[in-house]
Amino acid sequence: MNTPDSSREAAPRRLASIDAYRGVVMFLMMAEVLQLCEVAKRLPTSAFWKFLCHHQTHVAWSGCSLHDLIMPSFCFLVGVALPFSIASRRARGQTLRDMARHTVTRVLLLILVGTVIASAHPHRLTWPFDWVLPQIGLGYGFLFLLGLRPVRDAWIALGVILVGYWLAFALYPLPGPDFDYAKVAVSDQWLQEHGLRGFAAHWQKNSHLAWAFDVWLLNLFPRDAPFNSFANGLATLNFIPTLATMILGLIAGGILRGDRPPWAKVRWFAVAGVAGLAGGLLLEALGVCPIVKWVWTSSWVLFSGGWCFLLLAAFYVIVDLWQQQRPAFPFIVIGVNSIAAYCISHLYSAFAFNSLRRIFGREIFKLFGDAYDPLVYGGVVLLLMWLALLYLYRVKLFLRI
């Protein structure tokens, strides 16, 4: 085991681009309060608001919208930050045992905080391990171990997960003709509009390997009624391919901390991004594996990972190489306190979404007419959440797990 002296190294410089990227991701999540789809519903002839609505909602099953890139980006950035975190802890003289203890604590807190926040929505204790924080927690211990290993091991682990997870779904039997989809929250109309056919049906909503695992696992916990499906189709086992997304981030973080010239790093990210996009699209086009975020298919790992590499390259160029930190400041405020932003956003929407209307009345938010009432109200709420994060930033109070 390394001693503090032998493991000590120079503390890494914090890259504002990582905080800015993370801040934009969290801003997109917080901006759900703008209710763009409600505005689009009130202006049904507007293609502009229909477009914005599409990108503030998740696709029904296969495909991708801007909103679908929030979770993979957040998970990717967990991996990007890990090499910097390990180097920083070594610089402070922490031993491997110290870091392992912190990792175990972080895993438990991620799962606990995620469970508490998820329970705030139904106002009762629930056990949804499909939410983003528990998903990260379930895979973070493995990510930490890979962060201590040569990058070759990260590539090997990535390949094993992508191939192994695909194979596990492909070998799981397809549902029979008498399978009752209605009992697992899948209507006939949904199947006609969004259902997968042929070989891709191995990833059909609520009838695949990960769904069967959840039916077994989640019924081991106390429940008001037996579990038979998640309405949105998410699954606990998503943490395995989500780990693959974090591994892509880990590799990217290693590139950022490496000795390559800055523009060589940008080129590496650009090539990796294009390769990821092409690989995911090719797997879907060949019928090998559909791009489905809800069950985090292997093609989704590649496709969303490609976008993450390209976005990281863009933020690195604009914020760090071109030194445009002032325009990025509003997002950096959010990004440096992402866990606080996550908690504020979810807890506010669970307990106090209409509080301002109760205090100030409804008419004040109809300044631009009834159609824009949700947007105005949401804009005020979003500003208040950002001001709360700005205050935490000014007093240097950061919520860490």
Secondary structure, 3 states (H helix, E strand, C coil): CCCHHHHCCCCCCCCHHHHHHHHHHHHHHHHHHHCHHHHHHHCCCCHHHHHHHHCCCCCCCECCCHHHHHHHHHHHHHHHHHHHHHHHHHHCCCCHHHHHHHHHHHHHHHHHHHHHHHHHCCCCCCCCCCCHHHHHHHHHHHHHHHHCCCHHHHHHHHHHHHHHHHHHHHHCCCCCCCCCHHHHCCCHHHHHHHCCCHHHHHHCCCCCHHHHHHHHHHHHCCCCCCCCCCCCCCCHHHHHHHHHHHHHHHHHHHHHHCCCCHHHHHHHHHHHHHHHHHHHHHHHHCCCCCCECCCCCHHHHHHHHHHHHHHHHHHHHHHHHCCCHHHHHHHHHHHCCHHHHHHHHHHHHHHCCCHHHHHHCCHHHCCCCHHHHHHHHHHHHHHHHHHHHHHHHHCCCCCCC
